[in-house]
Amino acid sequence: MSQSITIIGGGPAGLIAAQRLAEAGRRVTVYDRMPTVGRKFLMAGRGGLNLTHSEPLDRFVTRFGAAQGWIEPLVRAFTPDDLQAWSRDLGVPTFVGSSGRVFPESLKASPLLRAWLVRLAQLGVEIRTRHDWIGLTAGNRPVLRGPEGEFEAGADATILALGGASWPRLGADGGWAPILAARGVGIALLLPANAGVEIAWSAHLRDRFAGTPLKRIALTFAGRTVRGEAVIAATGLEGGAVYALGPGLRQAIARDGSAALTLDLRPDMNAAEIADRLSHAGSSDSAPNRLRRALSLTGPAYSLLREGFAADALAAPEAMAAAIKAIPLRVTGLRPLDRAISTAGGICLDALNPALELKALPGVFACGEMLDWEAPTGGYLLQGCFATGAAAARGLVGSSRPASTDPGTTD
């Protein structure tokens, strides 16, 4: 009889593991606590599902930062090209946007998820929703609580794909961390990743411009500059350019209590070019009008300048040009974990063997955001989830672990 595999968690990592295992002839049951699977996957696609990124793979793998050393082989084993081919195989073509990001042709997540669930059903994967994972027996079999009550899943092996702790209303709340820690699994503290930064704006800027996008800007922290976009929030700044600097900002705030971020409103021009344009804009005009006429800077531009500089310090074109290139912003914190897009921290690398099996819990594998890695938005997060899910399935198949027997006690 083929192995019976239980997968806990119906996000991208869990579902790709289920597909790979079913294709390898395993009998697979996926359990999820929510009424339907793929809740966060659908949320990620609300504004257009960014599946992955088309940049060269050697550059792509650097986006995983401190985790690159161990996650790079997994991404090379399930590449962005592989992910696009997988989508096409489900009948959902992809395209590369102007930014290099890869999207399904319809831009939406729901057609892809529907096609995926049809494929999983064709492969014999059983999906059981409204089931909470509450622990493991002494023999490492999963214990769940569902509409029929509490029970032990009769699995030969288990893959945990329970997600991180961001957006808990979508199903992932990090409740697995103390359960695994109590069984001897090393867990790095769960922290917000791809989260907005908190800045104490003036009442004027906060009340007038919260929700306003900042396009074609650059943000610099600790010598690293990221171009992109952001959005002024009542609490600070949100957006891709902010998220890309998140790991360094988070470490600095933990160490020093705050971090110094600088905002460049016109990264496509140097200070001399900006000053020259301002000098020809008409000194009788108001400062906001000069910014608009000379540099096409409208909306919150002047208010942002006033967050860091007094009005008289912006009078001369050279001084205003220098300010435009480096508005100082004091970041006092990151938005809390339940408001973050993703999670840093999780199961430590040294708690896993190369197959992504938990050393302390033989027969139990883990993947996705449960593991201690992070990546910026732009397709890297989803690629990492798919790659680790496929790796866990590969590792489980390679382990060929026989069925376990135990007295059925729950920890």
N, C-alpha and C positions, 0 to 999 in steps of 0.2 A: 504494500500500500504506500502511496506517495506521502511525503511529509505534509503535516497539517500545520500551517503557519498562521499565527494571529498577529495582526498589525493594529496598533492602537493609534488612531489619528488619521483623519481623512483629508489632510491637506496635500499639497503637491508632493512632498517627500514620501508620505505614506502611500499615496496612490501610485506613484511611479514604482515604488518597491513592490506593491501588489501586482502591478502589471508584469514586471520583470520576473517575479516568482511564479506567477501563473503561466507565463510563457515557458518557464523552465519545468513545468509539470507539477508544481506544488499546489496543494489545496489551500486557498487563502480566504480568510475572513477578516474584514476590516471593521473595527468598531470606532464609533465617533460619538462624542457626547451631545452634539447638536442635532437638530431635527433633519438636517441635510449636510452632506459633506461639501468641502471646498468653500466655506464661508469667506475666509480671508482671501482666497484666490479670486473670488468674485469681487470682493471689495478692492483688491489691487487693480482690477480691471475696470473699475467704475469710470475712470477718465481715459480709458484706453489701456489695454493689457500690454505692458512692456515685458515681453517674455525673456529677452536676453539682449546682448549687445553685439554688434558686428565688428568691433575693433580687433586688431590682430591678437591672437591668443596669448602671445608673450606679454602683451600689455594688459590684456584682460585679467590674467591671474594675479597681477600686482594689486588689483583692487581689493584683495582679501587681507591686505595689511599684515598684521602679526601672524595670522593663520595661514599665510600663503604656503609655507613650507610643507604643511601636511594636506592642505585642501587642493593644492595645485594638481597632484596626480589624479585626484578624483574628478576634477574638472576636465583634465586631459582625457580621461576615460569616458566622459560624457560631456562633449564639447557644445558650445553654442550652435555649431553646425548640426550636431546630433539632435539637439533640442528642436531645431527648425524642421529637420527631417521627420522627427516624431510627430510634430504637429501636422505636417503635410500628409503623413500616413493616416492620420485620423480624418483626413478630408478638409483640413483647415490650413490653407496656404498662408505664408507669412510675407512681410515686406520690410525693407529697411528704411526707416525714416531719415529725414535730413540730418538728424543729430547722431545717426549711427545706431539708434535703438531699433530693436526688432519687435514687430507687432503682428498679431494675426490680421488677416486681410480685412476682417470685419471690425477690427479694433476691440471687439467685445470679448469678455471672458466666457460668457454663458454658452455660446455655441461650441467653444472648445471643450468646456467641461461636460456638456451634454454628449458630445461625440466620444469623449473619454469614458464616460460611465457606460455607454453602450458597448464599447470595446471591452471594458472590464467584465461586464455581464456575459458577453460572448465567450470570454476566457474562463468563466465559471467563478469569478470572484464574488463572494457574498459580502454585502455591506449591511451592517446593522447599526442604525443610528439610535440616539437617545440612550447611550450606554457610557457610563463613567468608569474610568479605570481607577481602582482604589488601592491597588497594591499587588504584591506577588506572594505566592505560597513559598514555603520553605524550599521547594524544588524549583522555584523560579517560573512557575506558571502564573499567567495573569489572572487577577480577580477583578470582576466587573460588577457594576450595579446597573440594572436596566429595568424596564417596565415589569419584567417578570421576577424581579428581586435580585439578590446577590448570588453570584455563581462563579465557579472557576472554569476558565476556558481551557479545553483539552488540546493544548498546542504542543507540538514538538519543538517549536522555537517561536520567539516573539520579537517583533520589531516595534520599538517605541518611536512614534513620530508625533509627539504631543505638542510641538510648537514651542514658542518662547512664552513671554508673559505680556506682550503688547496687545492692545485691543481685546481685552478679555471677554467682551460681549460677543466676540466671534468664536469663542470656544477655547482659546489658549490662555491660561491664567498662571502658568508656572507652578501649579499645585503639585506637580510631579517632583519638584526639586527636593523638598524635605523627605519624601518617601524614598527616593533613591539615596539621599545622603545617609539616611538611617540604615541602609543596607551596605554602607561602605563605599559608595560611589563618590568620587571627588567632584564637587560642584563649585564652579566660579560664580560669584555673586551676579544675579541677573540685573542688568542695567539697561537704560534706554539707549537705543541706537536709531539713527535716522530720525532724530527728534529735533524739534525746534529749540532755539536758545532763548533764554529769558533776559530781557533788557528792560531797565526801568525808564521807559520813554517819558517825555514830558506829557502832561495832560493834553496839550494842544495836538501833538503828533498822534498820540494814541486815539483820541476821540475823533479826529478828522480823517486820519489815513489808515486806520486798521482795516485790513483786507485788501490794501492796494498792492498790486504786483510791482516788483522792481526788475526790469528786464535789462539784459546785456550789461550786467554789473560784474564786479570781481570782489571777492572777499579774501582777506589774507590773515593768517594766524601762524605765528612761530615760523615765519619765513616761507610758508607754503601758500600759494595763491590759487584760487579756484574761480574760474569764470562760469557764469550761468545766470540763474534767476532765483529770486526769493520773493517772499510776500511779507509785508509788514503785518504782524499780528498784535493784538492788544497786549500780549505778554512778551513780545520780542520779535524774532524773525523765524520764518519757516521756509522750507524749500530746498531744492537739490543742492545749491551751492553751500548752504548751511550744513546739510547732512554730510556732505563729503568731508568736512572738517571736524565732524563730530567726535571721533576717537581722541584726537589731540585736545580738543576743548574739554571733553569729559575728564581727562586725566589732569589737565591744568586746574580745573575747578575743584576737583577732589583734593589736589595738593595745595592750592593757593587761595581757594575760596572764590575766585573770579578769574576771568581771562580777557585779554585785550585783543579785540577783533577790529580790523580796519576795513572800511567799505570804499571802494572805488566806483564812482558813478559813471565814469567814462574810460574804461580800460583800453578802448581802441585808440586813445589819443594820449600823448605825453603832456606834461604840465606846460611846456612852452607853447605847444599848439593851442591848448585850452586858453592860456593867458592872452595869446594873440587874438583869438576870436572874441574874447571878452572885452579886450581893449577897443574893438571896433563896434561894440554893441550899443554905444551911446550911454554916456555917464549919467545923463538925466533920468534914464529909466530906473525903475525899481530893480532891486537885485533879482527877484523872481522873474521879471520880464527879460532881464539880460540873460539869465540862464535859459529861458525858453527860446529867445531869438538867436543866441549865439551857439547853443549846444543842444537844442531840442530837449532840454531837461525841464519837465513839467511836474505837476502834482506835488509829491512830497519832497522834491529835491532840496528846495531851500530850507524847509523845516528840518530835514535830516542834517543839513550843514549846521543849522543852529543848535542841534543836539550836542555838537562838539566844539562850536566856536561862537564867540561873541560877534555881534553884528559889525562892530568896527574892525574886527580882525579879518573881515571878508571884503573890505572896501576896495582894496587894490586888486587889479586883475591877477597879478602874480600870486597874491595871498589866497584869493578865492580858488585859483587853479590848483594850488598845492592842497587846499582843503578838499576840493572835489576828488582828488586822487587818494585821499587818506582820511576819511572821516573816522574818528576813534569811537568805538562802541564797547562799552563795558558789559561783558556777559557774566551774569551772576549765577546762572544755572542752566540745566537742560530741562525741558518739559518732562513731567513724570512718565514712568514706564507705561502706564495705561493710556497715555496719549502719544506714545512713540509708534513709529511704523514697524520697527523690529526690535530685537533683543540682542544685546551683547551678553557674554557670560554663558554659563550652562555647563554641560558635562565636560570635564577637563580632558585634554588629549591623553594624558597619562592614565586615565581611567579606562581607555579603550585599547583593544588590540588592533592590528592593521585591518581586520575585517569589520571594524566598528562594533565589535562585540564588547560588552562590559566585562572587564576582567573580574570584578567582584560578583558578577551574576552570569555564569555560563549559560548560553542559550538565549540570552537577551541582547539584542542589538539596538542601536539608536541612530537617528539621522535627523536632518533638517535643523531647525532653529534650536533644538534641544542641545546641540553641540556648541562648544565655545568658539564661535567665529562670528564675524560680522562683515558686511559689505555695504557699499552705498547703493541707493536706488539707481535705476537706469538699466535694469535687467540682471544685475549681478546677484541680487538676493534670490530671485527665483532660480537662476542658474545654479546657485549653491545648494538650494533645497533639492532640486532635481538630481544634481550630481551626487549628493550624499545619500539620497534615497536609493538611487541606482547602485551605489557602492555598498550599502547595507544589504541589499538583495544579493548582490554578487558575493559578498562576504559570507552570508548565510548559506548560499548554495555551496560555496567552497568548503564550509565547515562540515556539511553533511552530518549534523548532530542527530543522534537517535532520540526517540521520545523519552521524556523524563518521567519518573514515577516518584511520588512523594505522598506524605500523609494528608495533604490538603489543608494544612494550617495556614492562616493568613497573617502576614506581618503588618 
